[in-house]
Amino acid sequence: MADTIHFNLSNDQMSDVNVNVWDDRTSKQVLDTVPLNQGESVAVEVVADSWGKGAAHWTFASSDGSINSNKRQDGISDGDECTLG
C-alpha cells in the first residue's frame, strides 16, 4: 500500500466556502463539497510519491458563487499547512 501525506488546507478567503480536493497522483476526489468557514482548516490525505511528496489541486466557491478559484500544489510534505488562495 502506498504511503500517504496528511496536510491541512486553510480557508484564507474573505468568506465561508465549499471545497473540493483531488489527489493528483491518483486522480481521485478526496474532498467533495466540504463546507469550510473563514479562518478554519480541514485535514486532507493524498498519496505520496517515491520521494514522500504529495500533489493535489482544489476548487472552492462561496454559497453565492462570488468566489470560484482553483489551485494546484506539488511537493506537499506530511504536516504541511496549505491555503486556498
Rosetta silent file (secondary structure, phi, psi, omega in degrees, C-alpha in Angstrom):
SEQUENCE: MADTIHFNLSNDQMSDVNVNVWDDRTSKQVLDTVPLNQGESVAVEVVADSWGKGAAHWTFASSDGSINSNKRQDGISDGDECTLG
SCORE:     score description
SCORE:     0.000 S_00000001
   1 L     0.000  140.255 -177.899    0.000    0.000    0.000 S_00000001
   2 L   -71.302  148.697  174.580    1.257    3.470   -0.864 S_00000001
   3 L   -70.045  157.969  179.880    2.322    5.912    1.812 S_00000001
   4 E  -120.946  156.302  175.325    0.098    8.901    2.435 S_00000001
   5 E  -112.115  133.114  176.257    0.646   12.591    3.050 S_00000001
   6 E  -113.169  125.429  176.321   -1.542   14.417    5.566 S_00000001
   7 E  -139.506  164.042  177.721   -1.816   18.196    5.272 S_00000001
   8 E  -105.586  136.924  177.145   -4.183   20.938    6.391 S_00000001
   9 E  -112.334  116.300 -175.070   -5.982   23.171    3.907 S_00000001
  10 E  -102.615  144.644  176.200   -6.963   26.544    5.419 S_00000001
  11 L   -86.998  101.537  178.259   -9.613   28.982    4.242 S_00000001
  12 L   -99.038   15.103 -178.574   -7.735   32.283    3.824 S_00000001
  13 L   -86.156  175.491 -177.577  -10.591   33.857    1.849 S_00000001
  14 L   -89.250    5.382  179.708  -12.961   36.632    2.969 S_00000001
  15 L  -150.273  168.654  173.446  -15.990   34.324    3.213 S_00000001
  16 L   -70.965  146.838 -176.614  -17.076   30.788    4.034 S_00000001
  17 E  -138.201  169.771  168.316  -16.655   28.393    1.103 S_00000001
  18 E  -111.374  133.210 -171.859  -17.286   24.848   -0.112 S_00000001
  19 E  -117.485  139.197  170.774  -14.098   22.986   -1.051 S_00000001
  20 E  -122.196  134.774 -179.768  -13.345   20.123   -3.463 S_00000001
  21 E  -130.678  137.892  176.418   -9.895   18.477   -3.470 S_00000001
  22 E  -119.994  138.477  173.089   -8.378   15.920   -5.887 S_00000001
  23 E   -79.551  117.267 -176.947   -5.291   13.786   -5.343 S_00000001
  24 L   -75.265  -14.139  176.516   -3.154   14.430   -8.437 S_00000001
  25 L   -79.769  -35.766 -175.903   -1.306   11.102   -8.095 S_00000001
  26 L  -108.951  -12.695 -175.256   -4.487    9.001   -8.214 S_00000001
  27 L    64.989   16.644  178.630   -6.919   11.479   -9.856 S_00000001
  28 L   -92.866  143.668  175.341   -9.415   10.638   -7.088 S_00000001
  29 E   -78.997  123.650 -176.531  -11.519   13.269   -5.373 S_00000001
  30 E  -104.264  -18.658  169.473  -10.604   13.247   -1.672 S_00000001
  31 E  -132.650  134.746 -176.825  -12.937   16.066   -0.501 S_00000001
  32 E  -125.180  102.254  177.196  -16.359   16.623   -2.045 S_00000001
  33 E    51.064   54.823 -179.944  -18.065   19.979   -1.425 S_00000001
  34 E   -87.393  124.558  176.975  -16.884   20.251    2.178 S_00000001
  35 E   -66.953  134.591 -179.387  -18.029   23.451    3.945 S_00000001
  36 E  -138.068  110.559 -178.642  -15.052   25.424    5.265 S_00000001
  37 L   -70.255  153.130  177.488  -15.611   28.548    7.350 S_00000001
  38 L   -54.136  130.444  178.367  -13.351   31.576    7.005 S_00000001
  39 L    83.311   -4.678  179.205  -10.177   31.086    9.056 S_00000001
  40 L  -100.340  170.300  179.216  -10.722   27.357    9.598 S_00000001
  41 E  -134.889  164.088  179.126   -8.905   24.383    8.088 S_00000001
  42 E  -131.623  143.785  177.523   -9.650   20.834    7.034 S_00000001
  43 E   -79.888  137.633 -179.818   -7.385   17.764    7.094 S_00000001
  44 E  -129.142  143.439  179.120   -6.579   16.269    3.684 S_00000001
  45 E  -126.322  127.186  177.697   -4.918   12.950    2.829 S_00000001
  46 E  -133.196  163.845 -179.744   -3.212   12.206   -0.507 S_00000001
  47 E   -76.874  139.702  178.281   -0.878    9.500   -1.825 S_00000001
  48 L   -88.604  146.928  173.378    2.865   10.118   -1.557 S_00000001
  49 L   -83.322 -173.002 -176.094    5.249    9.680   -4.474 S_00000001
  50 L   -68.462  -14.480  176.041    8.555    7.797   -4.144 S_00000001
  51 L   -97.197    4.577  178.352   10.163   10.909   -2.591 S_00000001
  52 L    78.615   24.135  179.651    7.443   11.146    0.050 S_00000001
  53 L  -112.962  148.851  177.827    5.727   14.171   -1.504 S_00000001
  54 E  -109.471  165.618  176.879    2.051   14.634   -2.353 S_00000001
  55 E  -143.600  137.725 -177.990    0.290   16.613   -5.088 S_00000001
  56 E  -152.657  161.537  168.485   -3.257   17.939   -5.134 S_00000001
  57 E  -137.116  154.788 -176.439   -5.497   20.560   -6.651 S_00000001
  58 E  -143.216  156.018  172.545   -8.612   22.162   -5.257 S_00000001
  59 E  -126.202  155.855  176.601  -11.533   24.364   -6.155 S_00000001
  60 E  -150.578  154.043  179.206  -13.707   26.418   -3.866 S_00000001
  61 E  -151.176  143.751  174.371  -16.798   28.580   -4.122 S_00000001
  62 L   -78.938  165.415 -176.477  -18.866   30.691   -1.759 S_00000001
  63 L   -63.305  -27.607  178.280  -22.550   29.913   -1.377 S_00000001
  64 L   -92.902    3.139  177.509  -23.499   32.889   -3.570 S_00000001
  65 L    81.001    5.355 -175.563  -20.942   31.946   -6.234 S_00000001
  66 L   -70.823  -23.783  177.135  -18.875   35.103   -5.716 S_00000001
  67 L  -117.203  128.747  175.510  -15.638   33.162   -5.230 S_00000001
  68 E  -151.911  109.284 -174.788  -14.625   30.425   -7.629 S_00000001
  69 E  -146.874  168.426  172.588  -10.999   29.530   -7.971 S_00000001
  70 E  -144.455  157.581 -178.642   -8.631   26.611   -8.162 S_00000001
  71 E  -146.804  142.616  176.641   -5.053   25.963   -7.194 S_00000001
  72 E  -113.107  135.818 -179.694   -2.552   23.176   -7.860 S_00000001
  73 E  -131.910  122.053  174.782    0.127   22.312   -5.298 S_00000001
  74 E  -106.423  161.986  175.052    3.049   19.924   -5.894 S_00000001
  75 E    70.050   31.916  179.358    5.667   18.826   -3.394 S_00000001
  76 E   -75.037  128.500  177.684    3.350   18.680   -0.386 S_00000001
  77 L   -98.110  156.453  177.187    5.094   17.248    2.672 S_00000001
  78 L   -58.910  130.105  179.172    3.429   15.431    5.537 S_00000001
  79 L    88.758   -0.136 -179.721    2.134   18.008    8.029 S_00000001
  80 L   -63.167  153.732  172.532    2.179   20.969    5.611 S_00000001
  81 E  -110.703  114.160  179.406   -0.229   23.879    6.010 S_00000001
  82 E  -111.692  157.394  177.972   -1.695   24.928    2.642 S_00000001
  83 E  -121.179  158.397 -179.691   -4.148   27.743    1.880 S_00000001
  84 L   -63.160  -42.698 -173.303   -6.934   28.027   -0.670 S_00000001
  85 L   -83.877    0.000    0.000   -5.529   31.154   -2.333 S_00000001
